[in-house]
Amino acid sequence: ESMAFRDLYQKFQSENTEIFGLSRDNIRSHEGFKAKLGMPFELISDPDESLCRLFNVMREKNMYGKQVIGIERSTFIFHNKQLVKSYRKVKAAGHAEQVLEDLKTLQAAS
C-alpha cells in the first residue's frame, strides 16, 4: 500500500495533496523503511497509539489463529482541517489510485 502511494506521490503533489503514513513503529524503524523503499513522504510514529485511538483504527484481528490488537488499514482525506472522506478495511490493490481519483473529484467540487 505504501509503495503504491510512493509511486503516485508526484500525482498527489500535483493535486496539492500531502501524504502521511502512520504506524506504531518507532522513528528509527520508520527511517529505515523510508530509506529501503524510497518513501518520499513522512511516516508518523505512534508507539503509544494516541493517534490510532483518535482515528479509531485499533481493531481485534486474527493473526495465525490468534486474536491480536492491530491497526486496521485506513485512509483519511482532510480538506481545510476537516475530515472529508475515510476508507476503512483498506485492501492495498488499487487503493492509492482510488484515493487519487476521489481526491480529484472532491477538489473539483470545492
KEKE-32397 format. One record per residue: residue number from 0; x, y, z of N, C-alpha, C, O, CB in turn; residue in three letters. Coordinates in Angstrom, 3 decimals, m for minus. Glycine has a CB too. Layout:
N
+-----+----------+----------+----------+----------+----------+----------+----------+----------+----------+----------+----------+----------+----------+----------+----------+-----+
|   k |      nc1 |      nc2 |      nc3 |     cac1 |     cac2 |     cac3 |      cc1 |      cc2 |      cc3 |      oc1 |      oc2 |      oc3 |     cbc1 |     cbc2 |     cbc3 |   r |
+-----+----------+----------+----------+----------+----------+----------+----------+----------+----------+----------+----------+----------+----------+----------+----------+-----+
| NUM |        X |        Y |        Z |        X |        Y |        Z |        X |        Y |        Z |        X |        Y |        Z |        X |        Y |        Z | Ala |
...
+-----+----------+----------+----------+----------+----------+----------+----------+----------+----------+----------+----------+----------+----------+----------+----------+-----+
REM end
This chain:
110
+-----+----------+----------+----------+----------+----------+----------+----------+----------+----------+----------+----------+----------+----------+----------+----------+-----+
|   k |      nc1 |      nc2 |      nc3 |     cac1 |     cac2 |     cac3 |      cc1 |      cc2 |      cc3 |      oc1 |      oc2 |      oc3 |     cbc1 |     cbc2 |     cbc3 |   r |
+-----+----------+----------+----------+----------+----------+----------+----------+----------+----------+----------+----------+----------+----------+----------+----------+-----+
|   0 |    0.832 |   m1.196 |    0.000 |    0.000 |    0.000 |    0.000 |    0.868 |    1.248 |    0.000 |    0.627 |    2.172 |   m0.777 |   m0.942 |    0.005 |    1.211 | Glu |
|   1 |    1.875 |    1.284 |    0.864 |    2.731 |    2.471 |    0.910 |    3.509 |    2.642 |   m0.385 |    3.775 |    3.770 |   m0.800 |    3.698 |    2.386 |    2.089 | Ser |
|   2 |    3.876 |    1.542 |   m1.028 |    4.607 |    1.647 |   m2.287 |    3.724 |    2.228 |   m3.394 |    4.216 |    2.957 |   m4.256 |    5.141 |    0.275 |   m2.704 | Met |
|   3 |    2.438 |    1.915 |   m3.378 |    1.524 |    2.493 |   m4.375 |    1.393 |    4.002 |   m4.160 |    1.380 |    4.765 |   m5.127 |    0.126 |    1.815 |   m4.297 | Ala |
|   4 |    1.298 |    4.436 |   m2.903 |    1.259 |    5.871 |   m2.632 |    2.594 |    6.515 |   m3.029 |    2.617 |    7.630 |   m3.551 |    0.950 |    6.136 |   m1.132 | Phe |
|   5 |    3.693 |    5.816 |   m2.781 |    5.013 |    6.313 |   m3.204 |    5.046 |    6.508 |   m4.715 |    5.489 |    7.547 |   m5.204 |    6.135 |    5.335 |   m2.767 | Arg |
|   6 |    4.577 |    5.504 |   m5.451 |    4.634 |    5.551 |   m6.908 |    3.753 |    6.655 |   m7.491 |    4.038 |    7.175 |   m8.569 |    4.221 |    4.213 |   m7.481 | Asp |
|   7 |    2.691 |    7.010 |   m6.782 |    1.779 |    8.066 |   m7.252 |    2.028 |    9.404 |   m6.563 |    1.256 |   10.346 |   m6.734 |    0.334 |    7.645 |   m7.026 | Leu |
|   8 |    3.093 |    9.486 |   m5.795 |    3.340 |   10.669 |   m4.971 |    3.333 |   11.963 |   m5.782 |    2.727 |   12.950 |   m5.363 |    4.665 |   10.529 |   m4.257 | Tyr |
|   9 |    3.991 |   11.970 |   m6.923 |    4.031 |   13.197 |   m7.735 |    2.640 |   13.599 |   m8.221 |    2.343 |   14.789 |   m8.327 |    4.963 |   13.006 |   m8.938 | Gln |
|  10 |    1.795 |   12.629 |   m8.513 |    0.416 |   12.945 |   m8.928 |   m0.365 |   13.539 |   m7.759 |   m1.153 |   14.466 |   m7.951 |   m0.305 |   11.675 |   m9.462 | Lys |
|  11 |   m0.157 |   13.018 |   m6.550 |   m0.801 |   13.601 |   m5.370 |   m0.289 |   15.023 |   m5.144 |   m1.061 |   15.925 |   m4.820 |   m0.542 |   12.726 |   m4.112 | Phe |
|  12 |    1.012 |   15.214 |   m5.318 |    1.583 |   16.546 |   m5.154 |    0.999 |   17.520 |   m6.172 |    0.763 |   18.684 |   m5.847 |    3.107 |   16.493 |   m5.287 | Gln |
|  13 |    0.763 |   17.058 |   m7.402 |    0.190 |   17.938 |   m8.426 |   m1.254 |   18.307 |   m8.095 |   m1.796 |   19.274 |   m8.631 |    0.255 |   17.267 |   m9.804 | Ser |
|  14 |   m1.871 |   17.525 |   m7.204 |   m3.221 |   17.843 |   m6.717 |   m3.151 |   18.635 |   m5.413 |   m4.152 |   18.786 |   m4.712 |   m4.044 |   16.550 |   m6.511 | Glu |
|  15 |   m1.960 |   19.135 |   m5.099 |   m1.757 |   19.949 |   m3.893 |   m2.116 |   19.161 |   m2.627 |   m2.766 |   19.673 |   m1.716 |   m2.602 |   21.238 |   m3.970 | Asn |
|  16 |   m1.673 |   17.912 |   m2.604 |   m2.013 |   16.992 |   m1.513 |   m0.750 |   16.443 |   m0.878 |    0.198 |   16.070 |   m1.569 |   m2.898 |   15.838 |   m2.023 | Thr |
|  17 |   m0.747 |   16.397 |    0.444 |    0.364 |   15.807 |    1.168 |   m0.074 |   14.459 |    1.734 |   m1.229 |   14.277 |    2.119 |    0.858 |   16.751 |    2.297 | Glu |
|  18 |    0.857 |   13.531 |    1.775 |    0.603 |   12.177 |    2.268 |    1.415 |   11.961 |    3.538 |    2.564 |   12.392 |    3.634 |    0.960 |   11.104 |    1.188 | Ile |
|  19 |    0.807 |   11.288 |    4.511 |    1.499 |   10.874 |    5.728 |    1.123 |    9.426 |    6.001 |   m0.030 |    9.034 |    5.824 |    1.133 |   11.798 |    6.947 | Phe |
|  20 |    2.084 |    8.643 |    6.426 |    1.823 |    7.291 |    6.883 |    1.883 |    7.275 |    8.404 |    2.523 |    8.134 |    9.011 |    2.837 |    6.284 |    6.270 | Gly |
|  21 |    1.233 |    6.322 |    9.008 |    1.193 |    6.224 |   10.468 |    1.293 |    4.766 |   10.874 |    0.609 |    3.903 |   10.323 |   m0.100 |    6.862 |   11.038 | Leu |
|  22 |    2.156 |    4.505 |   11.848 |    2.204 |    3.171 |   12.454 |    2.710 |    3.299 |   13.876 |    3.140 |    4.367 |   14.311 |    3.109 |    2.206 |   11.632 | Ser |
|  23 |    2.650 |    2.185 |   14.593 |    3.126 |    2.162 |   15.975 |    4.634 |    1.959 |   16.063 |    5.203 |    2.021 |   17.152 |    2.418 |    1.068 |   16.748 | Arg |
|  24 |    5.279 |    1.720 |   14.940 |    6.726 |    1.510 |   14.939 |    7.456 |    2.780 |   15.354 |    6.923 |    3.884 |   15.242 |    7.203 |    1.054 |   13.556 | Asp |
|  25 |    8.690 |    2.605 |   15.836 |    9.461 |    3.765 |   16.283 |   10.067 |    4.527 |   15.103 |   10.068 |    4.045 |   13.971 |   10.567 |    3.325 |   17.244 | Asn |
|  26 |   10.574 |    5.710 |   15.386 |   11.115 |    6.585 |   14.338 |   12.293 |    5.927 |   13.625 |   12.420 |    6.034 |   12.405 |   11.551 |    7.933 |   14.937 | Ile |
|  27 |   13.144 |    5.256 |   14.372 |   14.295 |    4.583 |   13.757 |   13.836 |    3.547 |   12.725 |   14.396 |    3.455 |   11.633 |   15.163 |    3.905 |   14.840 | Arg |
|  28 |   12.828 |    2.786 |   13.081 |   12.260 |    1.804 |   12.161 |   11.693 |    2.491 |   10.922 |   11.881 |    2.017 |    9.802 |   11.167 |    0.981 |   12.860 | Ser |
|  29 |   11.000 |    3.610 |   11.128 |   10.424 |    4.362 |   10.005 |   11.505 |    4.877 |    9.072 |   11.361 |    4.801 |    7.852 |    9.585 |    5.532 |   10.517 | His |
|  30 |   12.585 |    5.398 |    9.636 |   13.668 |    5.924 |    8.801 |   14.265 |    4.816 |    7.936 |   14.556 |    5.033 |    6.760 |   14.765 |    6.565 |    9.677 | Glu |
|  31 |   14.444 |    3.638 |    8.512 |   14.943 |    2.502 |    7.749 |   13.987 |    2.086 |    6.643 |   14.408 |    1.801 |    5.522 |   15.196 |    1.336 |    8.666 | Gly |
|  32 |   12.698 |    2.054 |    6.964 |   11.658 |    1.699 |    5.997 |   11.635 |    2.701 |    4.854 |   11.576 |    2.316 |    3.687 |   10.279 |    1.635 |    6.678 | Phe |
|  33 |   11.683 |    3.994 |    5.189 |   11.672 |    5.045 |    4.168 |   12.891 |    4.925 |    3.254 |   12.767 |    5.039 |    2.035 |   11.637 |    6.438 |    4.828 | Lys |
|  34 |   14.063 |    4.696 |    3.837 |   15.283 |    4.591 |    3.040 |   15.254 |    3.355 |    2.145 |   15.603 |    3.425 |    0.967 |   16.511 |    4.551 |    3.952 | Ala |
|  35 |   14.839 |    2.232 |    2.706 |   14.822 |    0.970 |    1.957 |   13.882 |    1.033 |    0.760 |   14.202 |    0.531 |   m0.317 |   14.413 |   m0.178 |    2.871 | Lys |
|  36 |   12.712 |    1.656 |    0.957 |   11.695 |    1.670 |   m0.102 |   11.574 |    3.014 |   m0.824 |   10.718 |    3.170 |   m1.695 |   10.358 |    1.305 |    0.483 | Leu |
|  37 |   12.411 |    3.974 |   m0.477 |   12.385 |    5.265 |   m1.169 |   11.095 |    6.033 |   m0.971 |   10.545 |    6.595 |   m1.918 |   12.608 |    5.060 |   m2.628 | Gly |
|  38 |   10.613 |    6.056 |    0.267 |    9.361 |    6.761 |    0.559 |    9.602 |    8.276 |    0.585 |   10.447 |    8.751 |    1.344 |    8.766 |    6.283 |    1.915 | Met |
|  39 |    8.873 |    9.033 |   m0.229 |    9.065 |   10.482 |   m0.276 |    8.220 |   11.250 |    0.734 |    8.334 |   12.472 |    0.834 |    8.757 |   10.980 |   m1.648 | Pro |
|  40 |    7.379 |   10.548 |    1.477 |    6.506 |   11.220 |    2.437 |    6.856 |   10.804 |    3.861 |    7.543 |    9.808 |    4.086 |    5.030 |   10.908 |    2.138 | Phe |
|  41 |    6.372 |   11.580 |    4.801 |    6.690 |   11.338 |    6.207 |    5.873 |   10.182 |    6.778 |    4.718 |    9.968 |    6.410 |    6.445 |   12.599 |    7.026 | Glu |
|  42 |    6.501 |    9.454 |    7.676 |    5.850 |    8.385 |    8.426 |    5.807 |    8.830 |    9.878 |    6.832 |    9.184 |   10.461 |    6.601 |    7.004 |    8.262 | Leu |
|  43 |    4.634 |    8.809 |   10.448 |    4.429 |    9.257 |   11.822 |    4.510 |    8.054 |   12.749 |    3.851 |    7.036 |   12.532 |    3.063 |    9.987 |   11.980 | Ile |
|  44 |    5.324 |    8.188 |   13.777 |    5.480 |    7.137 |   14.771 |    4.470 |    7.365 |   15.900 |    4.406 |    8.452 |   16.474 |    6.937 |    7.104 |   15.323 | Ser |
|  45 |    3.689 |    6.338 |   16.210 |    2.659 |    6.439 |   17.248 |    2.765 |    5.250 |   18.205 |    1.831 |    4.455 |   18.311 |    1.242 |    6.500 |   16.611 | Asp |
|  46 |    3.902 |    5.125 |   18.905 |    4.097 |    3.945 |   19.755 |    3.112 |    3.846 |   20.912 |    2.849 |    2.746 |   21.399 |    5.485 |    3.948 |   20.301 | Pro |
|  47 |    2.566 |    4.958 |   21.356 |    1.594 |    4.884 |   22.456 |    0.146 |    4.801 |   21.946 |   m0.798 |    4.799 |   22.736 |    1.750 |    6.104 |   23.372 | Asp |
|  48 |   m0.014 |    4.733 |   20.632 |   m1.318 |    4.550 |   19.979 |   m2.280 |    5.716 |   20.183 |   m3.485 |    5.547 |   19.996 |   m1.961 |    3.294 |   20.488 | Glu |
|  49 |   m1.785 |    6.890 |   20.559 |   m2.703 |    8.018 |   20.801 |   m3.403 |    8.457 |   19.518 |   m4.607 |    8.711 |   19.540 |   m1.940 |    9.205 |   21.406 | Ser |
|  50 |   m2.686 |    8.553 |   18.410 |   m3.341 |    8.912 |   17.143 |   m4.214 |    7.771 |   16.641 |   m5.300 |    7.998 |   16.107 |   m2.294 |    9.280 |   16.077 | Leu |
|  51 |   m3.736 |    6.548 |   16.814 |   m4.524 |    5.390 |   16.395 |   m5.878 |    5.365 |   17.104 |   m6.906 |    5.076 |   16.491 |   m3.754 |    4.090 |   16.675 | Cys |
|  52 |   m5.865 |    5.669 |   18.393 |   m7.126 |    5.713 |   19.146 |   m7.993 |    6.890 |   18.686 |   m9.211 |    6.756 |   18.571 |   m6.846 |    5.820 |   20.666 | Arg |
|  53 |   m7.369 |    8.034 |   18.425 |   m8.109 |    9.209 |   17.958 |   m8.848 |    8.898 |   16.653 |   m9.989 |    9.319 |   16.462 |   m7.154 |   10.406 |   17.758 | Leu |
|  54 |   m8.189 |    8.159 |   15.761 |   m8.804 |    7.811 |   14.481 |   m9.565 |    6.486 |   14.525 |  m10.103 |    6.032 |   13.514 |   m7.744 |    7.746 |   13.410 | Phe |
|  55 |   m9.603 |    5.873 |   15.711 |  m10.370 |    4.648 |   15.919 |   m9.981 |    3.542 |   14.927 |  m10.838 |    2.939 |   14.280 |  m11.858 |    4.946 |   15.801 | Asn |
|  56 |   m8.669 |    3.291 |   14.825 |   m8.195 |    2.275 |   13.887 |   m7.665 |    1.015 |   14.568 |   m7.260 |    0.073 |   13.887 |   m7.121 |    2.857 |   13.021 | Val |
|  57 |   m7.663 |    0.984 |   15.902 |   m7.208 |   m0.213 |   16.596 |   m8.344 |   m1.239 |   16.616 |   m9.442 |   m0.967 |   17.102 |   m6.735 |    0.126 |   18.045 | Met |
|  58 |   m8.055 |   m2.405 |   16.083 |   m9.067 |   m3.438 |   15.956 |   m8.509 |   m4.795 |   16.359 |   m7.303 |   m5.035 |   16.292 |   m9.601 |   m3.488 |   14.530 | Arg |
|  59 |   m9.399 |   m5.667 |   16.774 |   m9.019 |   m7.048 |   17.032 |   m8.909 |   m7.754 |   15.685 |   m9.790 |   m7.653 |   14.831 |  m10.053 |   m7.765 |   17.975 | Glu |
|  60 |   m7.794 |   m8.475 |   15.522 |   m7.534 |   m9.187 |   14.275 |   m7.163 |  m10.625 |   14.581 |   m6.761 |  m10.950 |   15.698 |   m6.416 |   m8.497 |   13.464 | Lys |
|  61 |   m7.297 |  m11.468 |   13.597 |   m6.887 |  m12.857 |   13.704 |   m5.575 |  m13.009 |   12.953 |   m5.533 |  m12.864 |   11.732 |   m7.980 |  m13.825 |   13.145 | Asn |
|  62 |   m4.497 |  m13.304 |   13.687 |   m3.189 |  m13.465 |   13.060 |   m2.644 |  m14.831 |   13.409 |   m2.331 |  m15.113 |   14.566 |   m2.209 |  m12.353 |   13.504 | Met |
|  63 |   m2.533 |  m15.674 |   12.405 |   m2.038 |  m17.035 |   12.590 |   m2.826 |  m17.778 |   13.660 |   m2.259 |  m18.513 |   14.468 |   m0.561 |  m17.012 |   12.957 | Tyr |
|  64 |   m4.147 |  m17.578 |   13.655 |   m5.021 |  m18.282 |   14.572 |   m5.157 |  m17.661 |   15.949 |   m5.887 |  m18.185 |   16.790 |   m4.547 |  m19.647 |   14.720 | Gly |
|  65 |   m4.470 |  m16.557 |   16.196 |   m4.554 |  m15.883 |   17.494 |   m5.202 |  m14.519 |   17.329 |   m5.001 |  m13.833 |   16.327 |   m3.155 |  m15.738 |   18.134 | Lys |
|  66 |   m5.979 |  m14.144 |   18.326 |   m6.589 |  m12.823 |   18.336 |   m5.573 |  m11.810 |   18.858 |   m5.037 |  m11.967 |   19.955 |   m7.881 |  m12.811 |   19.203 | Gln |
|  67 |   m5.312 |  m10.770 |   18.066 |   m4.378 |   m9.713 |   18.445 |   m5.045 |   m8.361 |   18.172 |   m6.000 |   m8.272 |   17.400 |   m3.020 |   m9.845 |   17.661 | Val |
|  68 |   m4.534 |   m7.330 |   18.806 |   m5.000 |   m5.978 |   18.530 |   m3.993 |   m5.337 |   17.575 |   m2.791 |   m5.325 |   17.843 |   m5.159 |   m5.137 |   19.857 | Ile |
|  69 |   m4.487 |   m4.814 |   16.476 |   m3.618 |   m4.190 |   15.486 |   m4.330 |   m3.044 |   14.794 |   m5.511 |   m2.788 |   15.029 |   m3.149 |   m5.216 |   14.458 | Gly |
|  70 |   m3.600 |   m2.372 |   13.951 |   m4.151 |   m1.239 |   13.209 |   m4.929 |   m1.751 |   12.003 |   m4.416 |   m2.541 |   11.211 |   m3.025 |   m0.269 |   12.762 | Ile |
|  71 |   m6.154 |   m1.301 |   11.872 |   m6.954 |   m1.570 |   10.688 |   m6.501 |   m0.589 |    9.606 |   m6.557 |    0.624 |    9.809 |   m8.501 |   m1.437 |   10.987 | Glu |
|  72 |   m6.057 |   m1.100 |    8.473 |   m5.608 |   m0.215 |    7.392 |   m6.727 |    0.759 |    7.048 |   m7.852 |    0.363 |    6.746 |   m5.184 |   m1.035 |    6.133 | Arg |
|  73 |   m6.391 |    2.026 |    7.102 |   m7.376 |    3.078 |    6.873 |   m6.703 |    4.256 |    6.191 |   m5.499 |    4.467 |    6.335 |   m8.038 |    3.520 |    8.199 | Ser |
|  74 |   m7.483 |    5.012 |    5.457 |   m7.003 |    6.231 |    4.815 |   m8.012 |    7.327 |    5.087 |   m9.221 |    7.095 |    5.080 |   m6.787 |    6.030 |    3.279 | Thr |
|  75 |   m7.497 |    8.533 |    5.329 |   m8.351 |    9.677 |    5.626 |   m7.945 |   10.845 |    4.746 |   m6.757 |   11.121 |    4.576 |   m8.267 |   10.063 |    7.124 | Phe |
|  76 |   m8.932 |   11.530 |    4.189 |   m8.678 |   12.745 |    3.420 |   m9.209 |   13.921 |    4.220 |  m10.371 |   13.949 |    4.626 |   m9.341 |   12.681 |    2.002 | Ile |
|  77 |   m8.335 |   14.886 |    4.436 |   m8.702 |   16.126 |    5.115 |   m8.597 |   17.273 |    4.127 |   m7.697 |   17.316 |    3.288 |   m7.798 |   16.379 |    6.356 | Phe |
|  78 |   m9.536 |   18.201 |    4.244 |   m9.502 |   19.429 |    3.450 |   m9.918 |   20.574 |    4.357 |  m10.957 |   20.511 |    5.014 |  m10.437 |   19.333 |    2.188 | His |
|  79 |   m9.105 |   21.616 |    4.390 |   m9.373 |   22.757 |    5.276 |   m9.607 |   22.313 |    6.718 |  m10.534 |   22.773 |    7.384 |  m10.585 |   23.541 |    4.776 | Asn |
|  80 |   m8.746 |   21.409 |    7.182 |   m8.772 |   20.900 |    8.556 |  m10.019 |   20.090 |    8.901 |  m10.296 |   19.846 |   10.075 |   m8.659 |   22.043 |    9.507 | Lys |
|  81 |  m10.759 |   19.681 |    7.896 |  m11.973 |   18.879 |    8.097 |  m11.790 |   17.502 |    7.455 |  m11.249 |   17.387 |    6.355 |  m13.222 |   19.600 |    7.499 | Gln |
|  82 |  m12.247 |   16.467 |    8.152 |  m12.258 |   15.134 |    7.569 |  m13.364 |   15.099 |    6.525 |  m14.534 |   15.308 |    6.847 |  m12.465 |   14.026 |    8.662 | Leu |
|  83 |  m12.995 |   14.834 |    5.268 |  m14.000 |   14.827 |    4.206 |  m14.266 |   13.429 |    3.652 |  m15.299 |   13.204 |    3.023 |  m13.565 |   15.739 |    3.086 | Val |
|  84 |  m13.349 |   12.489 |    3.877 |  m13.586 |   11.126 |    3.400 |  m12.699 |   10.172 |    4.186 |  m11.551 |   10.487 |    4.499 |  m13.310 |   11.006 |    1.868 | Lys |
|  85 |  m13.238 |    9.016 |    4.497 |  m12.448 |    7.984 |    5.163 |  m12.682 |    6.645 |    4.475 |  m13.755 |    6.374 |    3.938 |  m12.807 |    7.895 |    6.670 | Ser |
|  86 |  m11.656 |    5.831 |    4.510 |  m11.682 |    4.490 |    3.940 |  m11.270 |    3.544 |    5.059 |  m10.235 |    3.751 |    5.694 |  m10.732 |    4.358 |    2.674 | Tyr |
|  87 |  m12.052 |    2.528 |    5.303 |  m11.758 |    1.545 |    6.353 |  m11.562 |    0.168 |    5.726 |  m12.047 |   m0.109 |    4.629 |  m12.899 |    1.504 |    7.411 | Arg |
|  88 |  m10.848 |   m0.675 |    6.439 |  m10.572 |   m2.040 |    5.973 |   m9.990 |   m2.031 |    4.558 |  m10.428 |   m2.779 |    3.684 |  m11.856 |   m2.889 |    6.009 | Lys |
|  89 |   m9.005 |   m1.175 |    4.358 |   m8.396 |   m0.963 |    3.052 |   m7.667 |   m2.212 |    2.561 |   m6.956 |   m2.869 |    3.321 |   m7.433 |    0.214 |    3.109 | Val |
|  90 |   m7.849 |   m2.519 |    1.319 |   m7.060 |   m3.534 |    0.619 |   m6.081 |   m2.764 |   m0.263 |   m6.474 |   m1.805 |   m0.927 |   m7.977 |   m4.533 |   m0.235 | Lys |
|  91 |   m4.833 |   m3.163 |   m0.280 |   m3.781 |   m2.402 |   m0.954 |   m3.991 |   m2.265 |   m2.462 |   m3.778 |   m1.190 |   m3.023 |   m2.455 |   m3.051 |   m0.698 | Ala |
|  92 |   m4.398 |   m3.328 |   m3.106 |   m4.506 |   m3.316 |   m4.567 |   m5.510 |   m2.265 |   m5.041 |   m6.699 |   m2.344 |   m4.732 |   m4.916 |   m4.702 |   m5.081 | Ala |
|  93 |   m5.018 |   m1.287 |   m5.791 |   m5.878 |   m0.268 |   m6.378 |   m6.302 |    0.851 |   m5.450 |   m6.961 |    1.797 |   m5.882 |   m7.071 |   m0.903 |   m6.904 | Gly |
|  94 |   m5.934 |    0.758 |   m4.178 |   m6.421 |    1.747 |   m3.211 |   m5.854 |    3.145 |   m3.460 |   m6.609 |    4.118 |   m3.457 |   m6.071 |    1.303 |   m1.804 | His |
|  95 |   m4.558 |    3.265 |   m3.674 |   m3.956 |    4.586 |   m3.893 |   m4.557 |    5.253 |   m5.125 |   m4.799 |    6.460 |   m5.128 |   m2.425 |    4.467 |   m4.047 | Ala |
|  96 |   m4.795 |    4.472 |   m6.161 |   m5.403 |    5.012 |   m7.373 |   m6.810 |    5.528 |   m7.096 |   m7.201 |    6.585 |   m7.591 |   m5.439 |    3.948 |   m8.472 | Glu |
|  97 |   m7.570 |    4.771 |   m6.297 |   m8.935 |    5.189 |   m5.948 |   m8.919 |    6.473 |   m5.130 |   m9.736 |    7.364 |   m5.360 |   m9.657 |    4.077 |   m5.168 | Gln |
|  98 |   m7.999 |    6.574 |   m4.180 |   m7.888 |    7.778 |   m3.359 |   m7.563 |    8.979 |   m4.245 |   m8.138 |   10.054 |   m4.072 |   m6.805 |    7.600 |   m2.264 | Val |
|  99 |   m6.647 |    8.796 |   m5.189 |   m6.289 |    9.897 |   m6.090 |   m7.489 |   10.344 |   m6.911 |   m7.723 |   11.544 |   m7.054 |   m5.144 |    9.479 |   m7.022 | Leu |
| 100 |   m8.248 |    9.410 |   m7.447 |   m9.438 |    9.773 |   m8.228 |  m10.483 |   10.469 |   m7.356 |  m11.078 |   11.464 |   m7.771 |  m10.049 |    8.523 |   m8.880 | Glu |
| 101 |  m10.705 |    9.948 |   m6.156 |  m11.668 |   10.578 |   m5.241 |  m11.212 |   11.977 |   m4.858 |  m12.021 |   12.897 |   m4.737 |  m11.858 |    9.721 |   m3.976 | Asp |
| 102 |   m9.923 |   12.124 |   m4.671 |   m9.373 |   13.436 |   m4.327 |   m9.617 |   14.434 |   m5.452 |  m10.002 |   15.575 |   m5.197 |   m7.868 |   13.330 |   m4.029 | Leu |
| 103 |   m9.399 |   14.019 |   m6.675 |   m9.650 |   14.891 |   m7.823 |  m11.122 |   15.304 |   m7.875 |  m11.437 |   16.464 |   m8.142 |   m9.247 |   14.186 |   m9.133 | Lys |
| 104 |  m12.006 |   14.363 |   m7.624 |  m13.443 |   14.658 |   m7.616 |  m13.794 |   15.637 |   m6.495 |  m14.542 |   16.591 |   m6.712 |  m14.257 |   13.359 |   m7.457 | Thr |
| 105 |  m13.260 |   15.404 |   m5.314 |  m13.521 |   16.301 |   m4.181 |  m12.999 |   17.707 |   m4.454 |  m13.657 |   18.694 |   m4.126 |  m12.880 |   15.747 |   m2.902 | Leu |
| 106 |  m11.816 |   17.795 |   m5.055 |  m11.244 |   19.115 |   m5.329 |  m12.010 |   19.836 |   m6.429 |  m12.145 |   21.059 |   m6.386 |   m9.774 |   18.986 |   m5.720 | Gln |
| 107 |  m12.510 |   19.105 |   m7.406 |  m13.298 |   19.722 |   m8.482 |  m14.616 |   20.270 |   m7.936 |  m15.145 |   21.261 |   m8.439 |  m13.572 |   18.701 |   m9.610 | Ala |
| 108 |  m15.136 |   19.612 |   m6.905 |  m16.419 |   20.031 |   m6.318 |  m16.270 |   21.228 |   m5.387 |  m17.256 |   21.897 |   m5.079 |  m17.045 |   18.876 |   m5.556 | Ala |
| 109 |  m15.041 |   21.508 |   m4.934 |  m14.883 |   22.608 |   m3.982 |  m14.426 |   23.906 |   m4.610 |  m14.257 |   24.905 |   m3.911 |  m13.917 |   22.220 |   m2.927 | Ser |
+-----+----------+----------+----------+----------+----------+----------+----------+----------+----------+----------+----------+----------+----------+----------+----------+-----+
REM end
